[in-house]
Amino acid sequence: MNAIVSTHNLSKCYGDTYGVNNVNLSVYEGDVYGFLGPNGAGKSTTLKMLLGLVKPTDGKVTIFGKDFSKHRRPILSQTGSLIESPSFYGHLTGLENMRIMQSLRNVPHQNVNEVLQIVRLEKQKDKKVSQYSLGMKQRLGIAMALIAFPKLLILDEPTNGLDPAGIGEIRELIQSLPQRYGITVLISSHLLSEIEQIATSVGIISQGKLVFQGSMDQLRGKSEGRIAIKTANNMEAKRILLHQGLPSLRAGEYLTLKSVGDREVARMNKTLIHAGIDVIRIEEQRKSLEQLFLEMTGKESSL
C-alpha cells in the first residue's frame, strides 16, 4: 500500500543545529497518524515543511504520490491544515469567517454549513468570534481546514489549552473523519495519553530524529512483560527458582522474572509453596506507554 504522505531524509538546519534530522515519515490512507514528541522536538517544523511553509534544508516530501516541490498547488488543493493556532477575524462572526475561507478555497456554499455542523458550531455561527471560547475557536479552525473536504488533514497540537470537555470533543471529531469522510489525519501532540486514544499509527520524534514509527499495537508490543513475585522469603525463593532454571532479579520487595505462560506461573507458585515459602503476590508488570515514551525521548515531559 502506497503512503499518502512520505518523506525521505527530510531535514531542516538552523545554523549548525538540526531542528529536523533525516526524518522518514509514512502516513497511509485512512490513518489517524499521531506525531508525538516533547515540545521543541521538531514536530511543527516537520509539518510546516509538509505544507511548504518552511523550506527543507535537505530531503524530499511526497504527498498523494507526487513530489511536493513539483506539484505544490494540486497537493495543497486536497490538503487542509491547522498549524499552531487558528487565524480569524475576531470582529466577524463564525459564519462570516467561513464565507471568507469559502471564497479563498473556491468551494460550494453548502460546504460551509456542512462543516459547521461537523464541528458543532452551527448554533454559534452568528456570534462574533471574539466572543468564542478557546474550544470554539479551535473547532472553527478545524472547520476552516475541512471546508474543501480534503483528502489529508494536518493538525498541529489541536487540543492545546483546552479543558477536558473540549479535548473530548476534538478527539471524537478526529476519530470520525477517516470513516465518515475518507479523510486521512496527521496530528501532532506532546500528549501521549491523547494520541493513544485516537491514533491508528504513531511516529515519535526526539531532538529532530524519528525514534519510532509503527502501529499503536507495535508500540505497545515494545513493552516487554515481567512476572513479579512477592514472597515471605525472597532470598530463599530466588535460590529455589534458580534451581528450577528460572533466574530472577531483586526489585524492591519483589523478584522479577522474564514473562512466562500461565502454566509456568502455576508451577512456580506450587514449587515455592511446597518448599514452605508463603507466596504473597504474583503479578505481571509492563512498562506503560508513558514510560516507553520517556525512554525513547529521554524527556521527563508532562504526559
C-alpha positions as CSV (number, residue, x, y, z in Angstrom):
1,M,0.0,0.0,0.0
2,N,1.4,3.4,-1.0
3,A,1.7,6.1,1.6
4,I,-0.4,9.3,1.2
5,V,2.4,11.2,2.9
6,S,6.1,10.1,2.8
7,T,9.3,11.9,3.4
8,H,12.8,10.8,2.5
9,N,15.6,12.1,4.8
10,L,13.7,15.3,5.5
11,S,15.9,17.7,7.3
12,K,15.9,21.4,8.4
13,C,19.1,23.0,9.7
14,Y,19.2,26.3,11.6
15,G,22.8,27.4,11.6
16,D,24.8,24.5,12.9
17,T,21.8,22.8,14.6
18,Y,19.4,20.4,13.0
19,G,15.8,21.1,14.0
20,V,14.7,18.1,11.9
21,N,17.3,15.4,11.0
22,N,16.7,12.8,8.3
23,V,13.0,12.1,9.1
24,N,11.3,9.4,7.1
25,L,7.5,9.6,7.7
26,S,5.0,7.2,6.2
27,V,1.3,8.0,6.6
28,Y,-1.2,5.7,4.9
29,E,-4.8,6.3,3.6
30,G,-7.4,6.1,6.4
31,D,-4.8,6.5,9.1
32,V,-5.1,8.8,12.1
33,Y,-1.3,9.2,12.4
34,G,-0.1,10.6,15.8
35,F,3.1,12.6,15.5
36,L,4.5,12.6,19.0
37,G,7.4,14.3,20.7
38,P,8.3,16.7,23.6
39,N,7.9,20.4,23.0
40,G,10.8,21.6,20.7
41,A,11.4,18.1,19.3
42,G,10.7,19.2,15.7
43,K,7.0,18.4,15.2
44,S,5.8,21.8,14.0
45,T,8.8,22.3,11.7
46,T,8.2,18.9,10.1
47,L,4.5,19.7,9.5
48,K,5.4,23.1,8.1
49,M,7.8,21.5,5.6
50,L,5.0,19.2,4.5
51,L,2.9,22.3,3.7
52,G,5.6,24.4,2.1
53,L,5.6,26.9,5.0
54,V,9.3,26.1,5.7
55,K,11.8,25.1,3.1
56,P,13.7,21.9,3.8
57,T,17.5,22.0,4.1
58,D,17.6,18.6,2.6
59,G,15.3,15.7,1.7
60,K,12.1,15.1,-0.2
61,V,8.4,15.3,0.5
62,T,5.9,13.2,-1.4
63,I,2.2,13.6,-0.9
64,F,-0.5,11.7,-2.9
65,G,2.4,10.0,-4.7
66,K,3.6,13.4,-6.1
67,D,6.8,15.3,-5.4
68,F,5.7,18.3,-3.4
69,S,8.3,20.6,-4.9
70,K,6.9,20.0,-8.4
71,H,3.1,19.7,-7.6
72,R,2.6,22.1,-4.8
73,R,-0.7,23.7,-5.9
74,P,-2.6,20.5,-6.7
75,I,-1.4,18.8,-3.5
76,L,-2.4,21.8,-1.3
77,S,-5.8,21.9,-3.0
78,Q,-6.5,18.5,-1.5
79,T,-5.0,19.3,1.9
80,G,-6.4,21.0,5.0
81,S,-4.3,22.2,7.9
82,L,-4.3,23.9,11.2
83,I,-0.8,24.9,12.3
84,E,-0.1,26.2,15.8
85,S,-3.3,28.3,16.3
86,P,-6.3,29.2,14.1
87,S,-6.4,32.6,12.4
88,F,-9.6,34.5,12.0
89,Y,-11.2,38.0,12.2
90,G,-12.4,38.4,15.7
91,H,-14.9,41.2,14.8
92,L,-16.6,39.0,12.3
93,T,-19.0,36.1,13.1
94,G,-18.0,32.4,12.7
95,L,-20.2,32.3,9.5
96,E,-18.6,35.4,8.1
97,N,-15.1,33.9,8.7
98,M,-16.2,30.7,7.0
99,R,-17.5,32.6,4.0
100,I,-14.1,34.3,3.5
101,M,-12.4,30.8,3.6
102,Q,-15.0,29.5,1.2
103,S,-14.1,32.3,-1.3
104,L,-10.4,31.7,-0.8
105,R,-10.8,27.9,-1.4
106,N,-13.4,28.3,-4.1
107,V,-15.8,25.7,-2.7
108,P,-19.6,25.5,-2.8
109,H,-21.8,27.4,-0.3
110,Q,-23.2,24.2,1.1
111,N,-19.7,23.2,2.4
112,V,-19.8,26.0,4.9
113,N,-23.0,24.8,6.7
114,E,-21.9,21.2,6.5
115,V,-18.5,21.6,8.2
116,L,-20.0,23.9,10.8
117,Q,-22.4,21.0,11.7
118,I,-19.5,18.6,11.7
119,V,-17.6,20.7,14.3
120,R,-20.9,21.5,16.1
121,L,-20.8,25.3,15.6
122,E,-24.0,25.7,13.7
123,K,-25.8,27.2,16.7
124,Q,-22.9,29.7,17.3
125,K,-22.2,30.6,13.7
126,D,-23.8,34.1,14.1
127,K,-21.8,35.0,17.2
128,K,-18.6,37.2,16.8
129,V,-15.5,35.0,17.1
130,S,-14.1,37.4,19.7
131,Q,-16.8,36.0,22.0
132,Y,-15.9,32.4,21.3
133,S,-14.4,30.2,23.9
134,L,-10.9,28.7,23.2
135,G,-12.5,25.4,22.4
136,M,-14.9,27.0,19.9
137,K,-12.1,28.8,18.3
138,Q,-10.2,25.6,17.8
139,R,-13.3,24.0,16.3
140,L,-13.7,26.9,14.0
141,G,-10.0,26.5,12.9
142,I,-10.7,22.8,12.1
143,A,-13.9,23.8,10.2
144,M,-11.7,26.1,8.1
145,A,-9.3,23.3,7.4
146,L,-12.2,20.9,6.5
147,I,-14.1,23.3,4.2
148,A,-12.8,21.7,1.0
149,F,-13.3,18.2,2.4
150,P,-9.6,17.4,1.8
151,K,-8.1,14.0,1.4
152,L,-5.4,14.9,4.0
153,L,-5.9,16.9,7.2
154,I,-2.8,18.1,9.1
155,L,-3.4,19.3,12.7
156,D,-0.6,20.8,14.9
157,E,-1.5,20.3,18.6
158,P,-5.2,21.0,18.1
159,T,-6.1,20.3,21.8
160,N,-3.5,22.7,23.2
161,G,-5.0,24.8,26.1
162,L,-8.4,23.1,26.0
163,D,-10.3,21.8,29.1
164,P,-11.1,18.1,29.3
165,A,-14.5,18.6,27.7
166,G,-13.0,20.5,24.8
167,I,-10.3,17.8,24.4
168,G,-13.0,15.1,24.3
169,E,-14.9,17.0,21.6
170,I,-11.9,17.4,19.3
171,R,-10.9,13.7,19.9
172,E,-14.3,12.5,18.9
173,L,-14.3,14.7,15.8
174,I,-10.9,13.5,14.6
175,Q,-11.8,9.8,15.2
176,S,-14.8,10.2,12.9
177,L,-13.1,11.8,9.9
178,P,-11.5,8.7,8.2
179,Q,-14.6,6.5,8.2
180,R,-17.3,9.2,7.7
181,Y,-15.5,11.4,5.2
182,G,-12.5,9.4,3.9
183,I,-10.0,11.9,5.4
184,T,-6.6,10.8,6.4
185,V,-5.4,12.7,9.6
186,L,-1.9,13.6,10.6
187,I,-2.0,15.1,14.1
188,S,0.9,16.2,16.3
189,S,0.9,16.3,20.1
190,H,3.2,16.1,23.1
191,L,0.5,14.3,25.0
192,L,0.8,10.5,24.6
193,S,-2.4,9.9,26.6
194,E,-4.4,11.8,24.0
195,I,-2.8,10.3,20.9
196,E,-3.2,6.8,22.4
197,Q,-6.9,7.1,22.3
198,I,-7.3,8.2,18.7
199,A,-4.3,7.2,16.6
200,T,-4.0,4.0,14.5
201,S,-0.3,4.7,13.8
202,V,2.3,6.8,15.6
203,G,5.6,8.4,14.9
204,I,7.8,9.6,17.8
205,I,10.3,12.3,17.3
206,S,13.1,13.4,19.7
207,Q,15.7,16.1,19.1
208,G,14.7,16.2,15.4
209,K,15.1,12.4,14.8
210,L,12.3,9.9,14.3
211,V,12.9,7.3,17.0
212,F,9.9,5.1,16.4
213,Q,7.3,4.6,13.7
214,G,4.6,2.0,13.5
215,S,1.1,1.0,14.7
216,M,-0.1,1.5,18.2
217,D,-0.1,-2.2,18.7
218,Q,3.6,-2.3,17.7
219,L,4.3,0.4,20.2
220,R,2.6,-1.5,22.9
221,G,4.5,-4.6,21.9
222,K,7.7,-2.9,22.8
223,S,6.7,-3.1,26.4
224,E,8.1,-6.5,27.5
225,G,6.1,-8.1,30.3
226,R,7.8,-9.3,33.5
227,I,6.5,-11.7,36.2
228,A,6.8,-10.1,39.7
229,I,6.6,-12.4,42.8
230,K,6.5,-11.2,46.4
231,T,7.2,-13.9,49.0
232,A,7.8,-14.1,52.7
233,N,11.4,-15.1,52.0
234,N,12.6,-13.6,48.7
235,M,16.2,-14.7,49.2
236,E,15.3,-18.4,49.5
237,A,12.7,-18.1,46.8
238,K,15.3,-16.7,44.4
239,R,17.6,-19.7,45.1
240,I,14.7,-22.2,44.5
241,L,13.6,-20.6,41.3
242,L,17.2,-20.6,40.0
243,H,17.5,-24.3,40.8
244,Q,14.3,-24.7,38.6
245,G,16.1,-22.9,35.7
246,L,14.2,-19.6,36.4
247,P,16.7,-16.8,37.1
248,S,15.2,-13.8,38.8
249,L,16.3,-10.3,39.9
250,R,15.6,-8.4,43.1
251,A,13.4,-5.4,42.6
252,G,12.4,-3.8,45.9
253,E,10.1,-6.2,47.7
254,Y,9.7,-8.3,44.5
255,L,11.6,-10.9,42.5
256,T,11.1,-10.3,38.8
257,L,11.5,-12.9,36.0
258,K,11.1,-13.0,32.3
259,S,7.4,-13.3,31.3
260,V,6.2,-16.9,31.0
261,G,2.9,-18.6,30.4
262,D,0.1,-19.4,32.9
263,R,1.2,-23.0,33.3
264,E,4.7,-22.0,34.2
265,V,3.5,-19.4,36.7
266,A,1.3,-22.1,38.4
267,R,4.3,-24.4,38.5
268,M,6.5,-21.7,40.2
269,N,3.8,-21.0,42.7
270,K,3.4,-24.7,43.6
271,T,7.1,-25.2,43.9
272,L,7.5,-22.3,46.3
273,I,4.6,-23.4,48.4
274,H,5.9,-27.0,48.6
275,A,9.2,-25.5,49.8
276,G,7.4,-23.9,52.7
277,I,7.6,-20.3,51.3
278,D,4.5,-18.2,51.6
279,V,3.7,-16.5,48.2
280,I,2.1,-13.1,48.9
281,R,1.5,-11.9,45.4
282,I,2.2,-12.8,41.8
283,E,1.5,-10.2,39.1
284,E,2.5,-9.3,35.5
285,Q,4.2,-6.0,35.1
286,R,4.6,-4.0,31.9
287,K,6.0,-0.6,31.2
288,S,3.3,1.9,30.5
289,L,3.3,3.7,27.2
290,E,4.3,6.8,29.1
291,Q,7.4,5.1,30.3
292,L,8.3,3.9,26.8
293,F,7.8,7.4,25.5
294,L,10.1,8.9,28.2
295,E,12.7,6.3,27.4
296,M,12.6,7.0,23.7
297,T,12.7,10.7,24.0
298,G,14.8,11.0,27.1
299,K,12.4,13.6,28.4
300,E,10.5,13.8,31.7
301,S,7.7,15.6,29.9
302,S,4.2,16.1,31.0
303,L,2.1,13.3,29.6
